[in-house]
């Protein structure tokens, strides 16, 4: 059950980042006016909600598992973020990034054991 909650936490964190990226996608110059526009964007608000939910899950998980196990496993957010960048925003993924993700996944595997 804790693994599922950790994955939900990571999905919420990554989804929040995706929504925040979507909220700033059409911003030309970043200034005070555009900042208020971003803060009132439904994408930004929903991303913030997901961050709050992820934080609540995280606090619960901290009461159940050691930080030395949880925190490194949360690095899966980097993997999900890379995939979101590729599939949603059509960003280029270099070979170096693929190697980096592979190293993260290997590390998470060893920590989970």
PyMOL commands that set and color helices and strands:
alter all, ss='L'
color gray80, all
select helices_A, chain A and resi 2-24+32-39+42-64+67-73+76-87+95-112
alter helices_A, ss='H'
color red, helices_A
deselect
rebuild
show_as cartoon
